[in-house]
Amino acid sequence: MSPPVFIFVGHSGSGKTTLVEKLLRELSGRGLRVATIKHAHHKVVLDTPGKDSYRYKQAGAVLSMLVTSNELQLVADAVDRREPEQLAQRFLGEADLVLAEGFSRCSGVKIEVLRRECAKPPRCTIEGGLIAIVTDMDEIYPQLPHFGLEDIAGIAQFMLDRTPK
């Protein structure tokens, strides 16, 4: 069974990462095991060329895992399963909840961070899975729940209320 996934979307500079970071502290403080998935629009080197796990991937491993005394890094092919729910199901089964950042074009439950100072329209629509707005603008999607940028406890409770028990 895969954990519930909440996708946080918004324009660059809107505060998505800061919000997810604060939610991680809040939800972890409530005793939940929370995982994150971040979508990068640019190419990122996930493993150091020449190192063993990199060499294994280059030699054909579909998954390569590096395990240290206190951390684990997984590099895997994600060609056919790139949506947050698919990734959570495949890799994050031990988490109680998953917070994904980005993925504005993917299907799933979305919470958009939208600030007046960014001066841009929303990235997502209600039809596209938008369930709430974290904003300083009351006029955007008034039919959806709105949360202030610092209402971390309120956002966390909203998410937990939408999570199957």
Buried (B, 14 or more C-beta within 10 A) or exposed (E): EBBBBBBBBBBEEBBBBEBBBBBBEBBEEEEBEBBBBBBEEEEEEBBEEEEEBBEBBEEEBEEBEBEEEEEEEEBBEEEEEEBBBBBBBEBBEEBBBBBBBBBBEBEBBBBBBBBEEBEBEBBBEEEBBBBBBBBEEEEBBEEBEBBEBEEBBBBBEBBBEEEEE
